[in-house]
Amino acid sequence: MTTPTLAARVEAVSSVTASPWPTFWIACIAVFLVSIDSTVLFAAFGALSAAFPAATPADLSWVLNAYTVVYATMLIPAGGLADAHGRKRVFLFGVTLFLAASAACGMADSVPLLIAARVVQALGAALLTPASLSIILDAFPKEKRAVAVSLWGAVGGLAAAIGPSLGTAIVDHLGWPWAFYINLPLGAVSLYFGALRLREARVEGKKARIDLVGMLLLIVAVGAIAMAITQLDSPRWSRLELGALAATSAIAFAAFIAWARTSAAPLVDLALFQNRTYSAVNLATLAFGTAFAMMFFAFFSYMTRIWHFSLPLAGIAVTPGPLMVVPTAIVAGRIAARIGHRPILVVGSLVYAASGLWLLLVPGVEPAYATHWLPGLFLSGIGVGMVLPSLSGAAVAGLPQAQYAVGSAVNQATRQLGAVLGVAVTVLLVGHAQLTRADFIPLYGMHVALALVTGALCLAVKTRPVAR
């Protein structure tokens, strides 16, 4: 029997006694940046329009949508890449890619260059997000992992909450490039300490395959339908061309399904959807993700173009809604642990529908923030806090443990694809130059309808207590 060396003993003791919290914060800084980047750009859309006056709103929508489509499709295999090639390595590479692309976004002098940089930024974000969660799970003992995961999610919620006010102030005072430059100092901190402090971990013997054909088909399917929606009112596109885009989307999606059925390692395992609850929850996630993106985009359009708030004031005015999400999610999670996800999802969907109905009927053209807007904002924050986390939990609740990771990744990707459709519809309805209060009526009508569809689909979720 060999005696351990002094170095081995010190390493063993330090691995037991070392606090996992530095690892948590290093990983969460990068996730914070990815989360804040999405809400900042909703606020910066007007500044981008002013900076690139030759670009139409439909053109600029691809600054948002190109990122979201690539992020959604790459998010599914990214966790497997981290397991196979090393979580620290993939995390640091993702952060590096994200920061380099953020700098390129800020320096872009044309819309095509900005969109190309956003695609690279999406690749970095997709690589670092699941790797960060894996690093955190690996750092904490089993009994503390639930707390760590909850806090990891809360960091994203906090970023979404402060994104509007922080982002609008920065964009208004420093210009739209700083919506991207703000990533650089915090990201550099995560990169530096990540290289020094994080431990490498991988799943031995695991080989990660990237289904490039499946990714390409899904990108074409989602991108073509989003393009068809945003260009519906454009004089540059004929009805025949728009019909061809829609047909291309349908053909690409059919080919994606056919490929997934025959491929040895498909991007999406269609066997997941044999579970009726999982199928219903993902359809609900698509509907809710669409409504959520429509709501967030419309907030800024209404505040700045109907009530003529300044951009920083609009950012502050929007903030109370996102601030309601995190505490609501915590309370809803505790209730779901006792009674199951279905009641939370159905009631939350009704609350979210009520917020859309309020915004449809109450606010007028004269600003009355406290009485006409704030109640609808609070309702939306409560609805989102009840529905979004519970959708994520309900998606995997009925799956075998071996399918948790891929099932969760597909669900998150579905939500991102819903956001693409939401942005496309919002640009179509309220993206034109002469905007009136009446333009928001069909938008909020769709908000209500999609929320009710979400609730109806969630009736298929089995009611049972959720393991903590």
C-alpha positions in Angstrom: 0.0 0.0 0.0 1.5 3.3 -1.1 1.6 6.4 1.1 0.1 9.6 -0.4 2.6 12.4 -1.0 2.3 15.7 0.8 1.2 17.4 -2.4 -1.6 14.8 -2.9 -2.7 15.3 0.7 -2.8 19.1 0.4 -4.8 18.8 -2.9 -7.3 16.3 -1.3 -7.8 18.6 1.7 -8.2 21.7 -0.4 -10.7 20.0 -2.7 -12.8 19.2 0.3 -12.5 22.5 2.1 -12.4 25.0 -0.8 -15.5 27.1 -1.1 -17.5 26.5 -4.3 -18.8 30.1 -4.3 -15.8 31.7 -6.2 -16.5 29.2 -9.0 -20.2 30.1 -8.9 -19.5 33.8 -9.3 -16.9 33.3 -12.1 -19.4 31.2 -14.1 -22.3 33.5 -13.3 -20.6 36.7 -14.5 -20.6 35.4 -18.1 -24.2 34.2 -17.8 -25.2 37.6 -16.5 -23.7 39.2 -19.6 -25.5 36.9 -21.9 -28.8 37.6 -20.2 -28.4 41.3 -20.0 -27.5 41.5 -23.7 -30.9 40.3 -24.8 -32.9 42.9 -22.9 -30.5 45.8 -23.7 -31.0 45.3 -27.4 -34.8 45.6 -27.1 -34.1 49.0 -25.7 -31.4 49.9 -28.2 -33.5 49.2 -31.3 -34.5 52.8 -31.7 -30.9 53.9 -31.5 -29.9 51.4 -34.1 -32.7 52.8 -36.4 -31.2 56.3 -36.0 -27.6 55.0 -36.6 -28.6 53.1 -39.8 -31.3 55.2 -41.4 -31.1 53.3 -44.7 -32.0 50.0 -43.0 -35.7 49.1 -42.5 -37.0 47.8 -39.2 -37.3 44.4 -40.9 -33.6 44.6 -41.7 -32.7 45.6 -38.1 -34.8 42.8 -36.7 -32.1 40.4 -37.8 -29.7 42.0 -35.3 -32.0 40.3 -32.8 -33.2 37.3 -34.8 -29.9 36.1 -36.3 -28.5 35.9 -32.7 -31.5 34.1 -31.4 -31.8 31.5 -34.2 -28.1 30.5 -33.9 -28.2 30.6 -30.1 -31.2 28.3 -30.1 -29.8 25.7 -32.5 -26.3 25.7 -31.0 -27.6 25.5 -27.4 -28.8 21.9 -27.9 -25.4 20.3 -28.7 -23.3 22.7 -26.6 -23.8 20.8 -23.3 -22.5 17.6 -25.0 -19.5 19.5 -26.3 -18.6 20.7 -22.8 -18.9 17.2 -21.4 -16.7 15.7 -24.1 -14.0 18.4 -24.5 -13.8 19.8 -21.0 -16.2 22.2 -19.3 -13.6 24.7 -18.4 -12.1 24.7 -21.9 -15.5 25.1 -23.6 -16.6 27.8 -21.1 -13.4 29.9 -21.6 -13.6 29.5 -25.3 -17.3 30.5 -25.3 -16.5 33.6 -23.1 -13.6 34.6 -25.4 -15.8 34.2 -28.5 -18.6 36.2 -26.9 -16.3 39.1 -25.9 -14.5 39.2 -29.3 -17.8 39.3 -31.0 -19.2 42.0 -28.6 -16.2 44.2 -29.6 -16.9 43.5 -33.3 -20.6 44.4 -32.8 -19.6 47.8 -31.3 -17.2 48.5 -34.1 -19.6 47.4 -36.9 -20.2 50.2 -39.4 -23.0 48.5 -41.4 -26.0 46.3 -40.6 -24.6 43.2 -42.4 -21.4 43.4 -40.4 -23.4 43.8 -37.2 -25.5 40.8 -38.0 -22.5 38.7 -38.8 -20.9 39.7 -35.4 -24.1 38.8 -33.6 -24.0 35.3 -35.1 -20.5 34.8 -33.7 -21.7 36.3 -30.4 -24.5 33.7 -30.3 -22.0 30.9 -30.8 -20.0 32.1 -27.8 -23.2 32.5 -25.7 -24.4 29.0 -26.6 -21.1 27.4 -25.7 -20.7 29.2 -22.3 -24.2 28.9 -21.0 -24.5 25.1 -20.4 -20.8 24.8 -19.6 -21.3 27.4 -16.8 -24.1 25.3 -15.3 -22.1 22.1 -15.5 -19.1 23.8 -13.8 -21.4 25.0 -11.0 -23.0 21.6 -10.5 -19.5 20.0 -10.4 -18.3 22.5 -7.8 -21.2 22.0 -5.3 -22.0 18.9 -3.2 -25.2 17.2 -4.0 -27.2 18.7 -1.1 -26.4 22.2 -2.2 -26.9 21.9 -5.9 -30.6 22.8 -5.9 -29.7 26.2 -4.2 -26.9 26.8 -6.6 -29.1 26.1 -9.7 -31.8 28.4 -8.3 -29.3 31.2 -7.8 -27.8 30.6 -11.2 -31.3 31.1 -12.7 -31.9 34.1 -10.5 -28.7 35.8 -11.9 -30.3 35.6 -15.3 -33.5 37.0 -14.0 -31.7 39.9 -12.3 -29.8 40.7 -15.5 -33.1 40.8 -17.4 -34.5 43.1 -14.7 -31.7 45.7 -14.7 -31.0 45.4 -18.4 -33.7 47.9 -19.5 -32.8 50.7 -17.1 -29.0 50.2 -17.3 -28.9 49.6 -21.0 -31.1 52.5 -22.0 -29.1 54.9 -19.8 -25.8 53.7 -21.4 -27.2 53.8 -25.0 -28.7 57.2 -24.5 -25.5 58.8 -23.1 -22.8 56.8 -24.8 -24.4 55.5 -28.0 -25.6 52.1 -29.2 -22.1 50.5 -29.5 -21.9 50.6 -25.7 -24.7 48.1 -25.6 -22.0 45.7 -26.6 -18.9 47.3 -25.1 -20.3 47.0 -21.6 -19.7 43.2 -21.9 -15.9 43.7 -22.2 -14.7 44.6 -18.6 -16.9 42.1 -16.7 -16.3 39.4 -19.3 -12.5 40.0 -18.9 -12.8 39.4 -15.2 -14.7 36.1 -15.7 -12.1 35.1 -18.3 -9.1 35.9 -16.2 -10.3 34.3 -12.9 -11.8 31.4 -14.8 -8.4 30.6 -16.3 -6.9 30.7 -12.8 -9.5 29.2 -10.6 -11.8 26.8 -12.5 -11.1 23.1 -12.4 -11.3 21.1 -15.6 -13.9 18.3 -15.8 -15.2 16.1 -18.6 -17.2 12.9 -19.1 -14.6 10.3 -19.9 -15.2 8.3 -23.1 -18.0 10.6 -24.2 -17.9 11.7 -27.9 -19.9 14.8 -28.9 -21.3 15.0 -32.4 -22.6 18.1 -34.0 -25.5 17.5 -36.4 -24.6 20.2 -38.9 -27.3 19.1 -41.4 -30.0 19.3 -38.7 -28.7 22.7 -37.5 -28.7 24.1 -41.0 -32.2 22.8 -41.8 -33.6 24.3 -38.5 -31.9 27.6 -39.2 -33.4 27.8 -42.7 -36.8 26.8 -41.4 -37.0 29.4 -38.7 -35.1 32.1 -40.6 -37.3 31.8 -43.7 -40.6 32.1 -41.8 -39.3 35.0 -39.7 -38.1 36.8 -42.9 -41.5 36.2 -44.5 -43.3 37.7 -41.5 -41.1 40.8 -41.2 -41.2 41.6 -44.9 -45.0 41.1 -45.3 -45.6 44.8 -45.7 -42.4 45.5 -47.6 -42.7 46.9 -51.2 -39.4 45.2 -52.0 -40.9 41.7 -51.8 -43.7 40.4 -54.0 -46.4 38.1 -52.7 -44.9 35.3 -54.8 -41.5 35.8 -53.2 -43.0 35.8 -49.7 -44.9 32.7 -50.5 -41.7 31.1 -51.7 -40.1 32.0 -48.4 -42.9 30.4 -46.4 -42.8 27.3 -48.6 -39.0 27.1 -48.1 -39.6 27.2 -44.3 -42.2 24.4 -44.5 -39.9 22.2 -46.7 -36.9 22.8 -44.5 -38.9 21.9 -41.4 -40.2 18.7 -43.0 -36.7 17.8 -44.1 -35.5 18.5 -40.6 -38.0 16.0 -39.1 -37.1 13.4 -41.8 -33.4 13.8 -41.1 -33.9 13.5 -37.3 -35.8 10.2 -37.9 -32.9 8.7 -39.9 -29.8 10.3 -38.5 -27.6 8.3 -36.1 -27.0 11.4 -33.9 -29.7 14.0 -34.7 -29.8 17.5 -33.3 -33.2 16.7 -31.7 -34.1 13.2 -30.6 -37.7 13.0 -31.8 -38.3 10.1 -29.3 -38.6 12.9 -26.6 -41.9 14.0 -28.2 -43.5 10.6 -27.7 -44.1 11.9 -24.1 -47.4 13.8 -24.4 -46.6 16.1 -21.6 -43.2 17.0 -23.0 -44.8 17.7 -26.4 -47.5 19.9 -24.9 -45.1 21.8 -22.7 -42.8 22.6 -25.7 -45.8 23.9 -27.7 -46.7 26.0 -24.7 -43.1 27.2 -24.5 -43.2 28.2 -28.1 -46.4 30.1 -27.6 -45.3 31.8 -24.4 -41.8 32.6 -25.8 -43.5 34.4 -28.8 -45.8 36.4 -26.5 -43.0 37.3 -24.1 -40.8 38.7 -26.9 -43.8 40.7 -28.3 -44.5 42.2 -24.9 -40.9 43.3 -24.2 -40.4 44.8 -27.6 -43.8 46.6 -27.5 -43.1 48.1 -24.0 -40.3 50.2 -25.4 -42.2 51.1 -28.6 -45.2 52.3 -26.6 -43.2 54.3 -24.1 -41.0 56.1 -26.5 -43.3 56.5 -29.5 -46.8 56.9 -28.1 -46.0 58.5 -24.7 -42.8 60.0 -26.0 -40.7 59.1 -22.9 -37.0 59.5 -23.2 -35.1 56.3 -23.6 -33.6 56.2 -20.1 -37.1 57.0 -18.6 -38.6 54.2 -20.7 -36.0 51.8 -19.3 -36.8 52.8 -15.7 -40.5 52.6 -16.4 -40.2 49.0 -17.7 -38.1 47.7 -14.8 -40.8 47.0 -12.2 -42.2 44.1 -14.4 -38.9 42.1 -14.6 -38.2 42.8 -10.9 -41.4 40.9 -10.1 -40.2 37.8 -11.9 -37.5 36.5 -9.5 -39.5 36.7 -6.2 -42.6 35.3 -8.0 -40.5 32.4 -9.4 -39.2 31.5 -5.9 -42.7 31.4 -4.4 -44.1 29.6 -7.4 -41.3 27.0 -7.2 -42.1 26.3 -3.5 -45.8 25.9 -4.3 -45.0 23.6 -7.3 -42.9 21.4 -5.0 -46.1 20.6 -3.1 -48.9 20.6 -5.6 -47.1 20.2 -9.0 -46.6 22.4 -12.0 -50.0 22.4 -13.7 -51.9 24.7 -11.3 -49.0 27.2 -11.4 -48.8 27.1 -15.2 -52.5 27.5 -15.8 -53.0 30.3 -13.3 -49.8 32.0 -14.4 -51.0 31.9 -18.0 -54.3 33.5 -17.0 -52.5 36.2 -15.1 -50.3 36.9 -18.2 -53.4 37.0 -20.4 -54.9 39.5 -17.9 -51.8 41.7 -18.3 -52.2 41.7 -22.1 -55.9 42.5 -21.7 -55.1 45.4 -19.4 -52.6 46.9 -21.8 -55.0 46.4 -24.7 -57.9 48.3 -23.0 -56.5 50.7 -20.5 -53.5 52.9 -21.5 -54.3 55.7 -23.9 -52.2 58.3 -25.8 -51.8 60.5 -22.7 -49.2 59.3 -20.2 -50.6 58.0 -16.9 -48.0 55.6 -15.8 -49.0 54.8 -12.2 -52.6 54.1 -12.9 -52.7 53.0 -16.6 -49.4 51.2 -17.1 -48.0 50.0 -13.8 -50.8 47.5 -12.9 -50.4 45.8 -16.3 -46.6 45.7 -15.8 -47.0 44.0 -12.4 -49.4 41.5 -13.8 -47.0 40.6 -16.6 -44.1 40.2 -14.2 -46.1 37.9 -11.9 -47.3 35.9 -15.0 -43.8 35.5 -16.4 -42.5 34.5 -12.9 -45.1 31.8 -12.6 -44.9 30.4 -16.1 -41.4 30.5 -17.5 -39.5 28.6 -14.7 -42.4 26.1 -14.4 -42.3 25.4 -18.1 -38.6 24.5 -17.8 -39.4 22.2 -14.8 -42.5 20.6 -16.3 -40.6 19.9 -19.6 -38.3 17.4 -17.9 -40.4 16.3 -15.0 -41.8 13.3 -16.9 -38.6 12.3 -18.7 -36.1 9.6 -17.6 -33.1 11.1 -15.8 -30.8 10.3 -18.7 -32.8 12.6 -20.9 -32.9 15.6 -18.5 -30.0 17.5 -20.1 -31.1 17.1 -23.8 -34.8 17.6 -22.8 -34.0 20.8 -21.1 -31.8 22.1 -23.9 -34.5 21.4 -26.5 -37.1 23.2 -24.3 -34.8 26.3 -23.9 -34.1 26.3 -27.7 -37.9 26.2 -28.3 -38.3 29.3 -26.2 -35.6 31.1 -28.2 -37.3 30.1 -31.4 -40.6 31.5 -30.1 -38.7 34.8 -29.4 -37.7 34.9 -33.1 -41.4 34.7 -34.1 -42.3 37.3 -31.5 -39.8 39.8 -32.7 -40.8 39.2 -36.3 -44.5 39.8 -35.6 -43.8 42.9 -33.5 -41.7 44.4 -36.2 -44.5 43.7 -38.7 -47.2 45.3 -36.5 -45.4 48.3 -34.8 -42.1 48.6 -36.7 -43.3 51.3 -39.2 -42.5 55.0 -39.0 -46.0 56.4 -38.3 -47.1 54.6 -35.2 -50.5 55.1 -33.5 -52.2 53.6 -30.4 -54.4 51.5 -32.8 -51.4 49.7 -34.1 -51.0 48.0 -30.7 -54.5 46.6 -30.6 -53.7 43.4 -32.7 -50.4 43.0 -30.9 -51.9 42.9 -27.5 -54.8 40.8 -28.8 -52.2 38.2 -29.9 -50.6 38.5 -26.5 -53.8 37.5 -24.8 -54.5 34.7 -27.3 -51.0 33.2 -27.0 -51.3 33.3 -23.2 -54.6 31.5 -23.3 -53.1 28.9 -25.7 -50.3 28.4 -23.2 -52.7 27.7 -20.4 -54.8 25.3 -22.5 -51.7 23.3 -23.5 -50.5 23.2 -19.9 -53.7 21.4 -18.9 -51.9 18.3 -20.2 -49.2 18.5 -17.6 -49.6 15.8 -14.9 -50.3 17.2 -11.5 -47.9 15.8 -9.0 -45.5 17.2 -6.4 -42.1 18.1 -7.7 -38.9 16.8 -6.1 -37.0 19.6 -4.5 
